[in-house]
Structure formats: C-alpha cells, structure tokens
C-alpha cells in the first residue's frame, strides 16, 4: 500500500491541515499519509480534522519539537440515492 510523507515543518496553523487535506483528496482509500510539522497547534488541529473527516489518525508522536502524524485515507462513502418518487 502506498505511503506518502509531507514535510510541512515551519508552516503554522491552519496550513499543515489544509495541505494534508489536499494530499488526502488525491489518495486512494486505505493509503497512508505521514505529516511532519513543527507547529504545536497542529496536535489539536489533526485530532479535530480526523474526527470531522473520518480519516483515521493512526499514530502521533513528538520529539524535540517535531510532530509526526500518520493518517489513513477513509473509505469512500457512496452517495446517498435520492428518495423514490411518491415515497
């Protein structure tokens, strides 16, 4: 399975999440994206992003001010069918 890494060190909120979102949109379901960031606010941002979008936050770590997030692209949700006429 494909795994992509984005080095977003030096960028501040909301850029790490926005760039990760753009990358995930171009990935297939189940693929992983690792994001490297230095903004402490990115911790809460990625947690909220994962809850809101359904992309799994597989792992998170911090060492010497470098934050590493690994996200798994969610499965695509099929569009809902419109209600049947007369229903």
Biopython code that builds the backbone (N, CA, C, O; Angstrom):
import numpy as np
from Bio.PDB.StructureBuilder import StructureBuilder

atoms = [
    (1, "UNK", "N", (0.840, -1.174, 0.000)),
    (1, "UNK", "CA", (0.000, 0.000, 0.000)),
    (1, "UNK", "C", (0.890, 1.244, 0.000)),
    (1, "UNK", "O", (1.936, 1.272, 0.647)),
    (2, "UNK", "N", (0.465, 2.248, -0.720)),
    (2, "UNK", "CA", (1.234, 3.472, -0.869)),
    (2, "UNK", "C", (1.242, 4.280, 0.426)),
    (2, "UNK", "O", (0.225, 4.387, 1.111)),
    (3, "UNK", "N", (2.406, 4.848, 0.750)),
    (3, "UNK", "CA", (2.525, 5.749, 1.890)),
    (3, "UNK", "C", (3.261, 6.990, 1.420)),
    (3, "UNK", "O", (4.302, 6.892, 0.771)),
    (4, "UNK", "N", (2.721, 8.160, 1.748)),
    (4, "UNK", "CA", (3.272, 9.436, 1.321)),
    (4, "UNK", "C", (3.687, 10.219, 2.553)),
    (4, "UNK", "O", (3.039, 10.130, 3.595)),
    (5, "UNK", "N", (4.775, 10.994, 2.438)),
    (5, "UNK", "CA", (5.215, 11.855, 3.533)),
    (5, "UNK", "C", (5.216, 13.304, 3.063)),
    (5, "UNK", "O", (5.736, 13.628, 1.995)),
    (6, "UNK", "N", (4.622, 14.167, 3.884)),
    (6, "UNK", "CA", (4.637, 15.606, 3.630)),
    (6, "UNK", "C", (5.475, 16.278, 4.708)),
    (6, "UNK", "O", (5.182, 16.141, 5.895)),
    (7, "UNK", "N", (6.506, 16.997, 4.310)),
    (7, "UNK", "CA", (7.328, 17.745, 5.257)),
    (7, "UNK", "C", (6.793, 19.168, 5.298)),
    (7, "UNK", "O", (7.044, 19.960, 4.391)),
    (8, "UNK", "N", (6.055, 19.486, 6.354)),
    (8, "UNK", "CA", (5.430, 20.796, 6.490)),
    (8, "UNK", "C", (6.021, 21.582, 7.657)),
    (8, "UNK", "O", (5.354, 22.424, 8.258)),
    (9, "UNK", "N", (7.268, 21.295, 7.962)),
    (9, "UNK", "CA", (7.951, 21.995, 9.049)),
    (9, "UNK", "C", (8.033, 23.488, 8.729)),
    (9, "UNK", "O", (8.302, 23.883, 7.594)),
    (10, "UNK", "N", (7.795, 24.301, 9.747)),
    (10, "UNK", "CA", (7.872, 25.739, 9.586)),
    (10, "UNK", "C", (6.541, 26.391, 9.238)),
    (10, "UNK", "O", (6.404, 27.609, 9.355)),
    (11, "UNK", "N", (5.553, 25.598, 8.811)),
    (11, "UNK", "CA", (4.235, 26.156, 8.493)),
    (11, "UNK", "C", (3.391, 26.230, 9.764)),
    (11, "UNK", "O", (3.496, 25.374, 10.643)),
    (12, "UNK", "N", (2.556, 27.261, 9.848)),
    (12, "UNK", "CA", (1.713, 27.415, 11.023)),
    (12, "UNK", "C", (0.253, 27.190, 10.666)),
    (12, "UNK", "O", (-0.128, 27.176, 9.496)),
    (13, "UNK", "N", (-0.548, 27.016, 11.700)),
    (13, "UNK", "CA", (-1.981, 26.783, 11.593)),
    (13, "UNK", "C", (-2.614, 27.831, 10.678)),
    (13, "UNK", "O", (-2.337, 29.021, 10.825)),
    (14, "UNK", "N", (-3.439, 27.419, 9.760)),
    (14, "UNK", "CA", (-4.008, 26.098, 9.502)),
    (14, "UNK", "C", (-3.320, 25.362, 8.352)),
    (14, "UNK", "O", (-3.825, 24.336, 7.897)),
    (15, "UNK", "N", (-2.189, 25.859, 7.874)),
    (15, "UNK", "CA", (-1.569, 25.301, 6.665)),
    (15, "UNK", "C", (-1.254, 23.809, 6.723)),
    (15, "UNK", "O", (-1.512, 23.119, 5.736)),
    (16, "UNK", "N", (-0.709, 23.262, 7.819)),
    (16, "UNK", "CA", (-0.438, 21.812, 7.806)),
    (16, "UNK", "C", (-1.690, 20.970, 7.524)),
    (16, "UNK", "O", (-1.638, 20.026, 6.735)),
    (17, "UNK", "N", (-2.807, 21.310, 8.165)),
    (17, "UNK", "CA", (-4.036, 20.537, 7.948)),
    (17, "UNK", "C", (-4.564, 20.760, 6.531)),
    (17, "UNK", "O", (-5.018, 19.814, 5.889)),
    (18, "UNK", "N", (-4.510, 21.987, 6.042)),
    (18, "UNK", "CA", (-5.009, 22.266, 4.692)),
    (18, "UNK", "C", (-4.206, 21.508, 3.636)),
    (18, "UNK", "O", (-4.779, 20.953, 2.699)),
    (19, "UNK", "N", (-2.892, 21.485, 3.786)),
    (19, "UNK", "CA", (-2.046, 20.778, 2.813)),
    (19, "UNK", "C", (-2.239, 19.263, 2.932)),
    (19, "UNK", "O", (-2.219, 18.554, 1.926)),
    (20, "UNK", "N", (-2.425, 18.771, 4.149)),
    (20, "UNK", "CA", (-2.693, 17.344, 4.337)),
    (20, "UNK", "C", (-4.026, 16.971, 3.702)),
    (20, "UNK", "O", (-4.139, 15.924, 3.065)),
    (21, "UNK", "N", (-5.027, 17.814, 3.871)),
    (21, "UNK", "CA", (-6.339, 17.556, 3.287)),
    (21, "UNK", "C", (-6.242, 17.474, 1.766)),
    (21, "UNK", "O", (-6.836, 16.589, 1.149)),
    (22, "UNK", "N", (-5.505, 18.381, 1.174)),
    (22, "UNK", "CA", (-5.330, 18.366, -0.282)),
    (22, "UNK", "C", (-4.653, 17.074, -0.732)),
    (22, "UNK", "O", (-5.055, 16.470, -1.727)),
    (23, "UNK", "N", (-3.628, 16.654, 0.003)),
    (23, "UNK", "CA", (-2.924, 15.422, -0.345)),
    (23, "UNK", "C", (-3.842, 14.207, -0.217)),
    (23, "UNK", "O", (-3.851, 13.340, -1.091)),
    (24, "UNK", "N", (-4.611, 14.142, 0.866)),
    (24, "UNK", "CA", (-5.506, 13.005, 1.091)),
    (24, "UNK", "C", (-6.575, 12.907, 0.016)),
    (24, "UNK", "O", (-6.966, 11.801, -0.359)),
    (25, "UNK", "N", (-7.055, 14.033, -0.487)),
    (25, "UNK", "CA", (-8.070, 14.011, -1.545)),
    (25, "UNK", "C", (-7.542, 13.326, -2.797)),
    (25, "UNK", "O", (-8.320, 12.762, -3.566)),
    (26, "UNK", "N", (-6.229, 13.367, -3.014)),
    (26, "UNK", "CA", (-5.645, 12.743, -4.190)),
    (26, "UNK", "C", (-5.200, 11.307, -3.975)),
    (26, "UNK", "O", (-4.617, 10.694, -4.869)),
    (27, "UNK", "N", (-5.472, 10.766, -2.788)),
    (27, "UNK", "CA", (-5.039, 9.410, -2.459)),
    (27, "UNK", "C", (-6.207, 8.440, -2.527)),
    (27, "UNK", "O", (-7.371, 8.840, -2.502)),
    (28, "UNK", "N", (-5.875, 7.166, -2.614)),
    (28, "UNK", "CA", (-6.892, 6.110, -2.639)),
    (28, "UNK", "C", (-7.245, 5.703, -1.211)),
    (28, "UNK", "O", (-6.420, 5.840, -0.308)),
    (29, "UNK", "N", (-8.474, 5.200, -1.000)),
    (29, "UNK", "CA", (-8.871, 4.740, 0.325)),
    (29, "UNK", "C", (-7.864, 3.727, 0.883)),
    (29, "UNK", "O", (-7.400, 2.830, 0.179)),
    (30, "UNK", "N", (-7.543, 3.900, 2.167)),
    (30, "UNK", "CA", (-6.614, 2.997, 2.842)),
    (30, "UNK", "C", (-5.160, 3.427, 2.764)),
    (30, "UNK", "O", (-4.341, 2.946, 3.546)),
    (31, "UNK", "N", (-4.811, 4.326, 1.834)),
    (31, "UNK", "CA", (-3.423, 4.783, 1.743)),
    (31, "UNK", "C", (-3.106, 5.666, 2.946)),
    (31, "UNK", "O", (-3.990, 6.274, 3.549)),
    (32, "UNK", "N", (-1.806, 5.717, 3.275)),
    (32, "UNK", "CA", (-1.372, 6.454, 4.459)),
    (32, "UNK", "C", (-0.597, 7.706, 4.077)),
    (32, "UNK", "O", (0.139, 7.744, 3.090)),
    (33, "UNK", "N", (-0.795, 8.728, 4.900)),
    (33, "UNK", "CA", (-0.085, 9.992, 4.751)),
    (33, "UNK", "C", (0.594, 10.305, 6.070)),
    (33, "UNK", "O", (-0.059, 10.352, 7.112)),
    (34, "UNK", "N", (1.906, 10.521, 6.033)),
    (34, "UNK", "CA", (2.644, 10.950, 7.215)),
    (34, "UNK", "C", (2.967, 12.425, 7.045)),
    (34, "UNK", "O", (3.492, 12.846, 6.015)),
    (35, "UNK", "N", (2.647, 13.204, 8.071)),
    (35, "UNK", "CA", (2.876, 14.639, 8.051)),
    (35, "UNK", "C", (3.897, 14.981, 9.122)),
    (35, "UNK", "O", (3.762, 14.567, 10.273)),
    (36, "UNK", "N", (4.923, 15.742, 8.739)),
    (36, "UNK", "CA", (5.915, 16.257, 9.676)),
    (36, "UNK", "C", (5.626, 17.736, 9.866)),
    (36, "UNK", "O", (5.571, 18.486, 8.891)),
    (37, "UNK", "N", (5.440, 18.167, 11.114)),
    (37, "UNK", "CA", (5.098, 19.558, 11.397)),
    (37, "UNK", "C", (5.850, 20.032, 12.637)),
    (37, "UNK", "O", (6.304, 19.230, 13.453)),
    (38, "UNK", "N", (5.969, 21.347, 12.759)),
    (38, "UNK", "CA", (6.632, 21.931, 13.927)),
    (38, "UNK", "C", (5.700, 22.838, 14.725)),
    (38, "UNK", "O", (6.086, 23.331, 15.785)),
    (39, "UNK", "N", (4.489, 23.066, 14.241)),
    (39, "UNK", "CA", (3.537, 23.935, 14.928)),
    (39, "UNK", "C", (2.831, 23.153, 16.036)),
    (39, "UNK", "O", (2.128, 22.184, 15.747)),
    (40, "UNK", "N", (3.004, 23.558, 17.311)),
    (40, "UNK", "CA", (2.343, 22.839, 18.403)),
    (40, "UNK", "C", (0.819, 22.794, 18.252)),
    (40, "UNK", "O", (0.186, 21.850, 18.725)),
    (41, "UNK", "N", (0.225, 23.792, 17.605)),
    (41, "UNK", "CA", (-1.224, 23.804, 17.412)),
    (41, "UNK", "C", (-1.678, 22.680, 16.487)),
    (41, "UNK", "O", (-2.860, 22.336, 16.470)),
    (42, "UNK", "N", (-0.762, 22.108, 15.724)),
    (42, "UNK", "CA", (-1.142, 21.046, 14.793)),
    (42, "UNK", "C", (-1.645, 19.798, 15.516)),
    (42, "UNK", "O", (-2.372, 18.997, 14.928)),
    (43, "UNK", "N", (-1.271, 19.627, 16.768)),
    (43, "UNK", "CA", (-1.731, 18.454, 17.523)),
    (43, "UNK", "C", (-3.262, 18.468, 17.617)),
    (43, "UNK", "O", (-3.921, 17.501, 17.233)),
    (44, "UNK", "N", (-3.815, 19.555, 18.124)),
    (44, "UNK", "CA", (-5.276, 19.650, 18.241)),
    (44, "UNK", "C", (-5.921, 19.719, 16.863)),
    (44, "UNK", "O", (-7.003, 19.168, 16.656)),
    (45, "UNK", "N", (-5.265, 20.392, 15.920)),
    (45, "UNK", "CA", (-5.818, 20.517, 14.568)),
    (45, "UNK", "C", (-6.010, 19.153, 13.917)),
    (45, "UNK", "O", (-7.068, 18.884, 13.350)),
    (46, "UNK", "N", (-4.994, 18.285, 13.992)),
    (46, "UNK", "CA", (-5.099, 16.978, 13.341)),
    (46, "UNK", "C", (-6.073, 16.060, 14.072)),
    (46, "UNK", "O", (-6.737, 15.240, 13.438)),
    (47, "UNK", "N", (-6.168, 16.184, 15.385)),
    (47, "UNK", "CA", (-7.150, 15.393, 16.117)),
    (47, "UNK", "C", (-8.567, 15.779, 15.686)),
    (47, "UNK", "O", (-9.398, 14.908, 15.428)),
    (48, "UNK", "N", (-8.840, 17.077, 15.609)),
    (48, "UNK", "CA", (-10.161, 17.550, 15.189)),
    (48, "UNK", "C", (-10.425, 17.190, 13.727)),
    (48, "UNK", "O", (-11.529, 16.773, 13.374)),
    (49, "UNK", "N", (-9.417, 17.351, 12.890)),
    (49, "UNK", "CA", (-9.559, 17.028, 11.466)),
    (49, "UNK", "C", (-9.943, 15.562, 11.282)),
    (49, "UNK", "O", (-10.816, 15.238, 10.477)),
    (50, "UNK", "N", (-9.291, 14.685, 12.029)),
    (50, "UNK", "CA", (-9.573, 13.260, 11.928)),
    (50, "UNK", "C", (-11.011, 12.957, 12.352)),
    (50, "UNK", "O", (-11.710, 12.196, 11.682)),
    (51, "UNK", "N", (-11.451, 13.550, 13.462)),
    (51, "UNK", "CA", (-12.832, 13.335, 13.929)),
    (51, "UNK", "C", (-13.841, 13.828, 12.902)),
    (51, "UNK", "O", (-14.845, 13.162, 12.649)),
    (52, "UNK", "N", (-13.584, 14.981, 12.310)),
    (52, "UNK", "CA", (-14.551, 15.607, 11.416)),
    (52, "UNK", "C", (-14.613, 14.964, 10.029)),
    (52, "UNK", "O", (-15.667, 14.970, 9.393)),
    (53, "UNK", "N", (-13.505, 14.416, 9.560)),
    (53, "UNK", "CA", (-13.461, 13.903, 8.183)),
    (53, "UNK", "C", (-13.575, 12.393, 8.085)),
    (53, "UNK", "O", (-13.934, 11.873, 7.029)),
    (54, "UNK", "N", (-13.276, 11.678, 9.161)),
    (54, "UNK", "CA", (-13.307, 10.227, 9.106)),
    (54, "UNK", "C", (-11.987, 9.604, 8.679)),
    (54, "UNK", "O", (-11.870, 8.379, 8.642)),
    (55, "UNK", "N", (-10.983, 10.430, 8.355)),
    (55, "UNK", "CA", (-9.649, 9.897, 8.077)),
    (55, "UNK", "C", (-9.051, 9.498, 9.428)),
    (55, "UNK", "O", (-9.063, 10.289, 10.371)),
    (56, "UNK", "N", (-8.532, 8.280, 9.520)),
    (56, "UNK", "CA", (-8.026, 7.782, 10.801)),
    (56, "UNK", "C", (-6.672, 8.384, 11.133)),
    (56, "UNK", "O", (-5.765, 8.386, 10.302)),
    (57, "UNK", "N", (-6.538, 8.898, 12.361)),
    (57, "UNK", "CA", (-5.239, 9.324, 12.871)),
    (57, "UNK", "C", (-4.608, 8.079, 13.477)),
    (57, "UNK", "O", (-4.870, 7.723, 14.625)),
    (58, "UNK", "N", (-3.767, 7.425, 12.672)),
    (58, "UNK", "CA", (-3.207, 6.121, 13.040)),
    (58, "UNK", "C", (-2.167, 6.260, 14.140)),
    (58, "UNK", "O", (-2.123, 5.452, 15.068)),
    (59, "UNK", "N", (-1.324, 7.296, 14.033)),
    (59, "UNK", "CA", (-0.311, 7.496, 15.062)),
    (59, "UNK", "C", (0.081, 8.958, 15.133)),
    (59, "UNK", "O", (-0.093, 9.726, 14.187)),
    (60, "UNK", "N", (0.620, 9.315, 16.300)),
    (60, "UNK", "CA", (1.104, 10.667, 16.546)),
    (60, "UNK", "C", (2.297, 10.550, 17.471)),
    (60, "UNK", "O", (2.269, 9.783, 18.434)),
    (61, "UNK", "N", (3.350, 11.310, 17.182)),
    (61, "UNK", "CA", (4.490, 11.348, 18.091)),
    (61, "UNK", "C", (5.123, 12.731, 18.040)),
    (61, "UNK", "O", (4.923, 13.487, 17.089)),
    (62, "UNK", "N", (5.890, 13.048, 19.077)),
    (62, "UNK", "CA", (6.608, 14.312, 19.142)),
    (62, "UNK", "C", (7.991, 14.036, 19.697)),
    (62, "UNK", "O", (8.144, 13.313, 20.682)),
    (63, "UNK", "N", (9.001, 14.620, 19.056)),
    (63, "UNK", "CA", (10.373, 14.501, 19.536)),
    (63, "UNK", "C", (11.107, 15.782, 19.174)),
    (63, "UNK", "O", (11.212, 16.144, 18.002)),
    (64, "UNK", "N", (11.612, 16.459, 20.192)),
    (64, "UNK", "CA", (12.407, 17.683, 20.000)),
    (64, "UNK", "C", (11.681, 18.717, 19.138)),
    (64, "UNK", "O", (12.293, 19.364, 18.289)),
    (65, "UNK", "N", (10.372, 18.868, 19.361)),
    (65, "UNK", "CA", (9.597, 19.872, 18.639)),
    (65, "UNK", "C", (9.151, 19.476, 17.252)),
    (65, "UNK", "O", (8.570, 20.290, 16.535)),
    (66, "UNK", "N", (9.412, 18.232, 16.854)),
    (66, "UNK", "CA", (8.946, 17.736, 15.554)),
    (66, "UNK", "C", (7.760, 16.808, 15.803)),
    (66, "UNK", "O", (7.872, 15.801, 16.502)),
    (67, "UNK", "N", (6.635, 17.169, 15.220)),
    (67, "UNK", "CA", (5.404, 16.387, 15.356)),
    (67, "UNK", "C", (5.231, 15.531, 14.109)),
    (67, "UNK", "O", (5.371, 16.011, 12.984)),
    (68, "UNK", "N", (4.924, 14.256, 14.327)),
    (68, "UNK", "CA", (4.719, 13.313, 13.221)),
    (68, "UNK", "C", (3.326, 12.708, 13.358)),
    (68, "UNK", "O", (3.001, 12.076, 14.363)),
    (69, "UNK", "N", (2.517, 12.916, 12.332)),
    (69, "UNK", "CA", (1.151, 12.397, 12.292)),
    (69, "UNK", "C", (1.043, 11.424, 11.130)),
    (69, "UNK", "O", (1.510, 11.717, 10.029)),
    (70, "UNK", "N", (0.435, 10.279, 11.362)),
    (70, "UNK", "CA", (0.151, 9.351, 10.269)),
    (70, "UNK", "C", (-1.353, 9.183, 10.192)),
    (70, "UNK", "O", (-2.008, 8.792, 11.159)),
    (71, "UNK", "N", (-1.886, 9.489, 9.013)),
    (71, "UNK", "CA", (-3.319, 9.397, 8.760)),
    (71, "UNK", "C", (-3.578, 8.343, 7.697)),
    (71, "UNK", "O", (-2.772, 8.157, 6.785)),
    (72, "UNK", "N", (-4.712, 7.651, 7.819)),
    (72, "UNK", "CA", (-5.128, 6.683, 6.811)),
    (72, "UNK", "C", (-6.368, 7.234, 6.118)),
    (72, "UNK", "O", (-7.348, 7.602, 6.767)),
    (73, "UNK", "N", (-6.310, 7.284, 4.797)),
    (73, "UNK", "CA", (-7.423, 7.811, 3.994)),
    (73, "UNK", "C", (-8.656, 6.959, 4.234)),
    (73, "UNK", "O", (-8.591, 5.732, 4.156)),
    (74, "UNK", "N", (-9.762, 7.594, 4.520)),
    (74, "UNK", "CA", (-11.011, 6.875, 4.792)),
    (74, "UNK", "C", (-11.516, 6.196, 3.520)),
    (74, "UNK", "O", (-11.137, 6.549, 2.403)),
    (75, "UNK", "N", (-12.373, 5.221, 3.733)),
    (75, "UNK", "CA", (-13.053, 4.577, 2.613)),
    (75, "UNK", "C", (-14.043, 5.578, 2.037)),
    (75, "UNK", "O", (-14.665, 6.341, 2.777)),
    (76, "UNK", "N", (-14.187, 5.573, 0.730)),
    (76, "UNK", "CA", (-15.161, 6.468, 0.120)),
    (76, "UNK", "C", (-16.567, 6.028, 0.492)),
    (76, "UNK", "O", (-16.884, 4.838, 0.497)),
    (77, "UNK", "N", (-17.384, 6.988, 0.795)),
    (77, "UNK", "CA", (-18.773, 6.715, 1.138)),
    (77, "UNK", "C", (-19.601, 6.913, -0.127)),
    (77, "UNK", "O", (-19.574, 7.990, -0.722)),
    (78, "UNK", "N", (-20.340, 5.877, -0.545)),
    (78, "UNK", "CA", (-21.143, 6.044, -1.754)),
    (78, "UNK", "C", (-22.193, 7.133, -1.540)),
    (78, "UNK", "O", (-22.729, 7.271, -0.441)),
    (79, "UNK", "N", (-22.486, 7.904, -2.584)),
    (79, "UNK", "CA", (-23.501, 8.947, -2.434)),
    (79, "UNK", "C", (-24.857, 8.332, -2.131)),
    (79, "UNK", "O", (-25.183, 7.245, -2.606)),
    (80, "UNK", "N", (-25.645, 9.049, -1.327)),
    (80, "UNK", "CA", (-26.980, 8.569, -0.988)),
    (80, "UNK", "C", (-27.880, 8.695, -2.197)),
    (80, "UNK", "O", (-27.836, 9.686, -2.927)),
    (81, "UNK", "N", (-28.705, 7.664, -2.399)),
    (81, "UNK", "CA", (-29.672, 7.702, -3.503)),
    (81, "UNK", "C", (-30.792, 8.653, -3.115)),
    (81, "UNK", "O", (-31.189, 8.701, -1.951)),
    (82, "UNK", "N", (-31.302, 9.409, -4.076)),
    (82, "UNK", "CA", (-32.433, 10.286, -3.759)),
    (82, "UNK", "C", (-33.659, 9.452, -3.394)),
    (82, "UNK", "O", (-33.789, 8.318, -3.854)),
    (83, "UNK", "N", (-34.554, 9.995, -2.579)),
    (83, "UNK", "CA", (-35.748, 9.227, -2.212)),
    (83, "UNK", "C", (-36.576, 8.909, -3.454)),
    (83, "UNK", "O", (-36.633, 9.698, -4.397)),
    (84, "UNK", "N", (-37.205, 7.762, -3.438)),
    (84, "UNK", "CA", (-38.037, 7.330, -4.569)),
    (84, "UNK", "C", (-39.248, 8.250, -4.685)),
    (84, "UNK", "O", (-39.767, 8.752, -3.688)),
    (85, "UNK", "N", (-39.680, 8.455, -5.910)),
    (85, "UNK", "CA", (-40.868, 9.285, -6.163)),
    (85, "UNK", "C", (-42.060, 8.682, -5.448)),
    (85, "UNK", "O", (-42.286, 7.473, -5.494)),
    (86, "UNK", "N", (-42.817, 9.538, -4.790)),
    (86, "UNK", "CA", (-44.041, 9.083, -4.128)),
    (86, "UNK", "C", (-43.809, 8.383, -2.805)),
    (86, "UNK", "O", (-44.747, 7.865, -2.199)),
    (87, "UNK", "N", (-42.564, 8.366, -2.353)),
    (87, "UNK", "CA", (-42.290, 7.677, -1.085)),
    (87, "UNK", "C", (-42.495, 8.602, 0.087)),
    (87, "UNK", "O", (-42.311, 8.195, 1.234)),
]
sb = StructureBuilder()
sb.init_structure("model")
sb.init_model(0)
sb.init_chain("A")
sb.init_seg("    ")
for serial, (resi, resn, name, xyz) in enumerate(atoms, 1):
    if name == "N":
        sb.init_residue(resn, " ", resi, " ")
    sb.init_atom(name, np.array(xyz, "f"), 0.0, 1.0, " ", f" {name:<3s}", serial, name[0])
structure = sb.get_structure()
